[in-house]
Amino acid sequence: MSYTIEYDKIFLKSGAGYTPLWLAGDSNCYEGSGRNQRRVRDWSVFMSQLGVTEEKLMERIQPLLGGPYQEHWQRRGKWVDDKGLVTWVKNGCKNAVSIEQLIEANRFGAIKCCVMESYMKMSSFSYIHTTDELDDWIKAAKEEIAAGKDFYPRITLNYGEPVRHPSKPKAQDELVVVKDGKYFVSERSPGSISTSKNRREAMIFSVDDAKEILRDFPKCKIVSASVLDAPCNIIVEVDDGSGIPNYLVGFPGPYKVRYTASIKGAKRYSTKAAAEKAAQTAKRRYPEWRYSAVELPAEV
């Protein structure tokens, strides 16, 4: 069975309205070979909707709702049903960003936009830098699409890879830490940083200083320094029937569960609710195993 898999999404907001973009691909199509093989994915404009209101988007998805099959596409290993689709649109509009925010967060030079007339034939080609330029392109693209039979818009983001989503603005007086994946920035010098998984070694920055780090290291992200106060001492114990306790590490793919026999290698959660949610995800993938959230002593 072939179905669509969603890997990322981001909605752009401008004077014209919302433009929903998503990174998706067919489950049966692959690119690359060997260890580099993966499912094909590409950024596209969701249902070719350019600069529309939230109400218009809801109208556009209405024909998809109410059917006997509640499986529109897969996202994070789960099917998006009718309720999920409505929430998907509403949250996309709620968290929409400007094109300037997207460019700054990802250090793009510009966003490439065009209208596809046929395979590999493009028109209305533009490199967009600002919201005003986006609105001008949307207006021209809508006119061209209305005049063509099979024309559709194309906005290229990051060449088939997820994008960095702009973080919510933080108060200038807020103290923050900078993370590179699971690691905290622990040392900083001009042009370089050192990181540590130990939160006790994390450096605390002002918002402006943290933004300077992101200019040189765009894969990092800014997080409130309040995360350092969270105990982060809850893990998920895995019982696979072997009689040897194992511990959840994470999910390396949409269908896999990774675990370890070392309690020190277990992924730690700051709340029991977060650990239980991870346990539920693991249970869906390997229902024959048992999972439980366990709170560790502070010294472990």
C-alpha positions in Angstrom: 0.0 0.0 0.0 1.3 3.4 -1.0 0.6 6.4 1.2 2.0 9.9 1.9 4.5 10.6 4.7 4.9 14.1 6.1 8.3 15.0 7.4 7.9 18.7 8.2 5.6 21.7 7.7 5.7 25.4 8.1 3.1 28.1 7.2 4.1 31.5 5.8 2.1 34.5 6.7 1.9 37.7 4.7 -0.5 40.4 3.7 -2.1 38.0 1.2 -2.8 35.5 3.9 -1.4 32.1 4.8 0.7 29.9 2.5 1.1 26.3 3.9 4.2 24.5 3.0 5.0 20.9 3.8 7.8 18.4 3.3 6.2 15.1 2.2 6.7 12.1 -0.1 5.4 8.7 -1.2 6.1 5.7 1.0 7.0 3.5 -1.9 9.4 5.9 -3.7 13.1 5.9 -2.8 16.2 7.9 -3.7 19.9 7.1 -3.2 21.3 3.6 -2.6 22.8 1.4 0.1 23.2 3.3 3.4 22.2 6.5 1.7 18.9 5.2 0.5 15.8 6.9 1.9 12.2 7.7 0.9 11.8 10.5 -1.5 10.5 13.8 -0.1 10.2 17.3 -1.3 8.8 20.7 -0.2 5.5 21.8 -1.9 2.6 24.1 -1.4 -0.1 22.2 0.4 -3.1 21.8 -2.0 -1.6 24.7 -4.0 -3.0 27.3 -1.6 -1.3 30.6 -1.9 -2.0 33.6 0.4 -5.4 32.4 1.7 -7.3 32.9 5.0 -7.7 30.2 7.6 -11.4 30.0 6.7 -10.5 29.3 3.1 -8.0 26.6 4.1 -10.7 25.0 6.2 -13.1 25.1 3.2 -10.4 23.6 1.0 -10.0 20.5 3.3 -13.7 20.0 3.9 -14.1 17.5 1.0 -11.5 15.3 2.7 -13.5 15.1 5.9 -16.2 12.6 6.9 -15.0 9.7 4.8 -14.9 6.1 6.0 -11.1 6.0 6.1 -9.5 8.2 8.7 -6.0 7.9 7.1 -5.1 11.1 5.2 -1.3 10.6 5.6 1.3 9.6 8.1 3.1 11.9 10.4 5.6 10.8 13.1 4.5 7.2 12.6 0.8 8.0 13.2 -2.1 8.4 10.8 -3.5 11.9 10.5 -7.3 11.5 10.8 -10.1 14.1 10.3 -9.6 15.7 13.7 -5.8 15.7 13.2 -6.2 17.4 9.8 -8.3 20.2 11.2 -5.8 20.7 14.0 -3.0 20.6 11.5 -4.4 23.5 9.7 -5.3 25.5 12.8 -1.9 25.0 14.4 -0.2 25.9 11.2 -2.0 29.2 11.0 -1.4 29.9 14.7 2.3 29.3 14.4 2.8 30.8 11.0 6.0 32.8 10.4 7.1 35.6 8.1 9.5 34.9 5.3 12.0 37.1 7.0 11.8 35.0 10.2 12.3 31.8 8.2 15.3 33.2 6.3 16.9 34.4 9.5 16.4 31.2 11.4 17.9 29.1 8.5 20.4 31.6 7.2 18.9 31.3 3.7 20.0 33.8 1.2 16.5 33.9 -0.3 13.5 31.6 -1.0 13.1 30.3 -4.5 9.5 30.6 -5.9 8.1 29.8 -9.3 5.0 28.5 -11.2 5.4 25.1 -12.8 3.8 24.9 -16.2 4.8 21.3 -16.9 7.6 19.0 -15.9 10.8 21.1 -15.5 9.2 24.1 -17.2 9.0 27.1 -14.9 7.7 30.6 -15.1 7.2 33.6 -12.6 10.6 32.6 -11.2 11.7 34.8 -8.3 14.1 34.8 -5.4 12.1 36.2 -2.4 13.7 38.0 0.5 10.8 40.0 2.1 7.1 39.7 2.8 6.3 42.5 0.3 8.2 40.5 -2.4 6.3 37.4 -1.4 2.9 39.2 -1.7 3.9 40.5 -5.2 4.9 37.0 -6.3 1.7 35.5 -4.9 -0.4 38.0 -6.9 1.5 37.3 -10.1 1.4 33.5 -9.5 -2.3 33.4 -8.9 -3.0 35.3 -12.1 -0.8 32.9 -14.1 -2.2 29.8 -12.5 -5.8 31.0 -13.2 -4.9 31.3 -16.9 -3.2 27.9 -17.2 -4.8 24.4 -17.1 -2.3 22.4 -15.0 -0.1 25.2 -13.6 0.8 25.0 -9.9 3.0 27.0 -7.5 6.3 25.7 -6.2 8.3 27.1 -3.3 11.6 25.5 -2.7 12.9 25.1 0.9 16.2 23.5 1.9 16.2 20.9 -0.9 14.2 18.1 0.7 15.4 18.6 4.2 13.5 19.9 7.3 13.9 23.5 8.1 14.7 25.2 11.4 11.5 26.7 12.8 11.9 30.2 14.1 11.7 30.3 17.9 9.2 32.4 19.7 10.6 35.9 20.6 12.1 36.0 24.1 12.2 38.9 26.4 15.5 40.8 26.1 16.1 40.4 29.8 15.5 36.6 29.9 18.4 34.4 30.6 18.9 31.5 28.1 21.1 28.5 27.3 22.2 27.4 23.8 21.8 23.8 22.8 23.3 21.8 19.9 20.9 18.8 19.8 21.2 17.2 23.2 24.3 19.1 24.2 24.6 22.4 26.0 27.1 25.1 25.0 29.6 24.9 27.8 32.5 27.1 26.5 32.6 29.9 24.0 35.5 31.7 22.2 35.5 33.8 19.0 34.4 31.5 16.2 34.1 28.3 18.2 32.1 26.6 21.0 32.4 23.5 23.1 29.4 21.5 24.3 28.6 19.1 27.1 25.7 16.8 27.9 26.0 17.8 31.5 23.6 20.6 32.2 25.7 21.7 35.2 28.4 22.8 32.7 26.0 24.8 30.5 26.8 28.5 30.0 24.0 31.0 30.6 23.6 33.9 28.1 21.6 36.9 27.4 19.3 36.7 24.4 21.6 39.0 22.3 24.7 36.9 23.1 22.8 33.7 22.3 21.7 35.1 18.9 25.4 35.9 18.1 26.2 32.2 18.6 23.4 31.2 16.2 24.8 33.4 13.5 28.0 31.2 13.5 26.3 27.9 14.4 22.8 27.9 12.8 22.0 24.4 13.9 22.0 25.4 17.6 18.9 26.6 19.3 18.0 29.0 22.1 16.3 27.6 25.2 15.2 29.3 28.4 17.7 28.8 31.2 14.8 27.5 33.3 15.4 24.1 31.8 18.4 23.8 34.0 16.2 23.7 37.1 14.1 20.7 35.9 15.2 17.5 37.6 15.2 15.4 34.4 15.4 12.2 36.4 12.6 10.1 34.8 13.3 7.3 32.4 11.3 4.6 30.6 12.1 1.0 31.6 11.6 -1.6 28.8 10.6 -5.2 29.5 11.2 -7.2 26.3 10.6 -10.5 28.0 14.3 -11.4 28.3 14.3 -10.9 32.1 17.0 -8.2 31.7 15.9 -4.6 32.3 16.5 -2.3 29.4 15.9 1.5 29.0 14.5 3.6 26.3 17.0 5.7 24.3 14.8 7.1 21.5 13.2 6.5 18.2 15.8 6.3 15.3 13.1 6.0 12.6 9.3 6.1 12.2 8.9 2.4 13.1 11.9 1.6 15.4 12.7 1.8 19.1 16.2 2.0 20.5 17.0 0.9 24.0 20.1 0.1 26.1 21.0 -2.1 29.0 22.9 0.8 30.6 20.8 3.0 32.8 23.2 5.9 32.3 22.5 5.7 28.5 18.7 6.1 29.0 17.0 9.2 27.7 15.9 11.3 30.6 12.6 13.3 30.8 11.8 16.2 33.0 8.2 15.2 33.6 6.4 11.9 34.1 3.9 12.9 31.5 6.7 13.3 28.9 8.1 9.9 29.8 4.7 8.2 29.6 4.0 9.8 26.2 7.3 8.3 25.0 6.3 4.9 26.5 3.0 5.1 24.6 4.9 5.8 21.3 7.1 2.8 22.0 4.1 0.6 22.8 2.5 1.4 19.5 5.6 0.2 17.7 6.3 -2.9 19.8 3.1 -3.7 21.5 4.4 -7.1 22.9 6.8 -5.3 25.2 6.0 -3.5 28.4 7.0 0.0 29.3 7.0 2.0 32.5 8.1 5.4 33.6 10.6 5.2 36.5 11.8 8.1 38.6 15.5 7.8 39.5 17.2 9.0 42.7 18.9 12.4 42.2 22.4 10.9 42.5 21.9 8.4 39.5 
